[in-house]
Amino acid sequence: MSKILRAMTRDGSARAYVINSTDIVNKGIEYHKTAPTATALFGRLLTAASVMGTMLPEDGCSLTVAIRGNGIAGTTLCTADYWGNVKGYIQNPQADAPLKSNGKLDVSGIVGGGILSVSKDTHEELPFNGNIELVSGEVAEDIAQYYALSEQTPTLCALGVLVDTDMSCRASGGVFIQLLPFADEEVITQLEKNAPLLNNVSSMFDKGMTNEEILKVALTNIEYDIFDELDVSYKCDCERARTERALVSVGKDEAYKILDEQKEKGFDYLELSCHFCDKTYKFDKNDIDRLFDKSNK
């Protein structure tokens, strides 16, 4: 089970989050069969979205963060709830690239240029939407830039995904530290000094460090209090009823057209797949008749 530790500096200058997301990323790999560089990109965004979800104001709210790049990875999108549970997809799960000269996976190389967008459904009349141009394509820097520009919240964001030789995620996690209004200058200075200690956060998890031990590093020489630690997971909430509504939304003529195309291929049904978990739902003619008869009543 992945976990998020939440804390605040004792003087109220900053709030901090540490997440071990290894299980979440491995579930994403299981569903999407990602190549190593795609795993690093997808895993970083899953990790970030999970933490960002826990910043939502109340249960029932949700958040979607997407990187829409012009590189071979295409769009990578993740959705999280108030409890930090997350799901996502990557348009090209086989996106891969040669290693950088420093031996690290070239995430920016498969992302390219583009935008990062964040949408929040917080039960307001209109959802919140924020967009920024990507500054690096490496995810952490882009998340920090989003918070600086769209929410005016200075944020330290460190993310890491270590891919093993068997293509699984060996270790994955992240650290978020956000300054709060009227933050003490001494705390800000100390956080800046501590930031380089988090340059390779995935290796810290790989060495067996706990969330609490990593928090202690991130907040070196700063007093803080831990609030709680949440269990979080890769959790898809798709269901047949929701898929039925999606099928009805394409229209009766289009649905029967797709079914006819499937019959030409030797199938007497059409399939709809969930982007997030690859679960498939089959609909034959009787199912489609029933759906549209019901929708017309």
Summary of the structure (lengths in Angstrom):
residues: 297
radius of gyration: 21.1
end to end distance: 44.9
largest distance: 70.5
contacts: 991
relative contact order: 0.17
helix: 36%
strand: 30%
